[in-house]
Amino acid sequence: MRSPRLTTRGQSFLAAGLTISLVGMVLGFPDITRIGDLLAVLPVLALVAGWRRTPQISVRRTVSPTLLRPGQSADVHLDIRNTGTTTTVLQLAEEHLDPALGRPPRLLLPDMRPGEHHQASYRVRGATRGGYRVGPLSLRQEDPFGLTTSRLELHATADVVVLPRVEELDPAVLRRLGVAGEGVLPHSVGTQGEDDASTRSYCEGDDLRRIHWPATAHRGELMVRQEERHARRRAVLVLDPRPAAHRGSGEDSSFEWAVSALASAAVHLHRLGFSLVLASAGTAAQGLASEPLPVQAVLRHLALARPDDGDLAGVLRAARHARAGMAVAAVADGLGENLPRLVGVRPTGGVGLLLLLDTATFTSATVPGRRTQEAATRARAAGWHCHVTRHGESVHRAWAEVTRGERVRS
C-alpha cells in the first residue's frame, strides 16, 4: 500500500492553517492563531489515521474465455474479500486494463465486515492480436473530510490472449495437389515373409478369423492381423521473425499478414486431418520448433509472436527437422543467404507452399521488386509453389493463387 498523502484539499487546509497562525501571531490575535492551528492539525491527524487503517483485502479474478477471436468478448468476474479483522471503509476500485481490451472499469467498493466479500463483473473485447494482462486492481480511499488519500494495489492478475485473424481457405487447393485428408501407413513386410507391421500377439476376445497363421507358425504364438493404422499427415509452418525484413506498422504490416496467413493455414490443415509443427522464433527458443503441437497451441504461439531479432537460419534449421510431408512458409523478401536454407525446408517428394511477401508494397511501392521476383523464381525452380504477396491481398486469394503458378520439380 502506498503511504497516505494529502489531497489538494488537505494541502490547502495545511497552507491556510499555517498562514492564519502566522498572521494571528504577528497581529497578536490568539483566537485567530488557534483557528489556524486547528486547520493545520486536521490534515496531520488525517495522515496519522490513514497509516493505522491499512485494509487487508484479497481479490480473485476469473476470465472466461481466456482465448479470444478478434472481436470476441470475455467476461471478467471479481471476488473481493475482506481478510482483515476490521471493517473496511468505502473505496474506489479501478482495474488496470490494456487499452486494446477497452476502458478500465471503475466501481465503488462498499464497507465490508471481516470475512465479507463483494462481487463485480465487467466485459473486455479483444480487438488486436496479442497477449494481455488483466489487473492488478487498485483501491483508493479517502478520509471522511477528503484531506488525505491512499492507494492499495491487489497484485493478482489474469492473462487474456487474442488470437490472430483467420480466413476461410479453399480446400480444393490441396485436393489439386493431392495432399488432402488422412493417409494410411503402408505395411512393411519382414525378411522372413511375415507382415510384421500389421500383426500383433493374440489377446483374449480377438476375433479368431483375424489370426495370421504364417506369423503364428514363425513366432510360435498366436498372432492376429492389426487394423490399418491411419497416420495424420504433418505440415510445418514457417514464420519469418526478422524485424529488419518486414515493413509497415500495426495490423497493416507484413508481419501481421504473415501471422494471419499461417493461422488461417493452421486451422484449415487441422480440419483436413494434418498434425502441425510451427517453426518460429518463439517455438525455436522453447525447443518446440520441430515438435507437433495442438492447433490451439499453434494459434496461441502465433498470437504472441513478435518481430524478433532471432535468427531466421535457426528457424529454418528447426523446420528441416520437423519430418513433415508439407511445408507452408510466409516469409519476407530480402532472404539473401537464407534462400538456400528455405529451399531445403521442402520435404523430398513433398509439397512446399511459399507466400513470399513483397514488403515494399506494405509501405509505398506498388510493383514487385526485382529481388522479390528473383527469389520467387529460384524457389519455383527448387520445387516450391510460390506466390508473391502484396499489401491489400487477402489470405484467401493468396492461398488460391499459390498453387496456380508454374512449379519446376527438383
Secondary structure as UniProt FT lines:
FT   STRAND          5..6
FT   HELIX           8..27
FT   HELIX           30..52
FT   STRAND          57..64
FT   STRAND          67..68
FT   TURN            70..71
FT   STRAND          73..82
FT   STRAND          91..95
FT   HELIX           99..101
FT   STRAND          106..109
FT   TURN            114..115
FT   STRAND          117..125
FT   STRAND          130..134
FT   STRAND          137..142
FT   TURN            144..145
FT   STRAND          148..154
FT   STRAND          158..162
FT   HELIX           172..177
FT   STRAND          183..184
FT   TURN            191..192
FT   HELIX           196..198
FT   STRAND          199..201
FT   TURN            204..205
FT   HELIX           208..210
FT   HELIX           213..219
FT   STRAND          223..225
FT   STRAND          230..231
FT   STRAND          234..239
FT   TURN            243..245
FT   HELIX           250..252
FT   HELIX           254..271
FT   TURN            272..273
FT   STRAND          275..279
FT   HELIX           281..285
FT   TURN            286..287
FT   TURN            289..290
FT   STRAND          292..293
FT   HELIX           295..304
FT   HELIX           312..320
FT   STRAND          326..332
FT   TURN            336..337
FT   HELIX           338..343
FT   TURN            344..345
FT   TURN            348..349
FT   STRAND          351..357
FT   HELIX           359..362
FT   TURN            363..364
FT   HELIX           370..381
FT   TURN            382..383
FT   STRAND          385..389
FT   TURN            391..392
FT   HELIX           395..401
FT   TURN            402..404
//
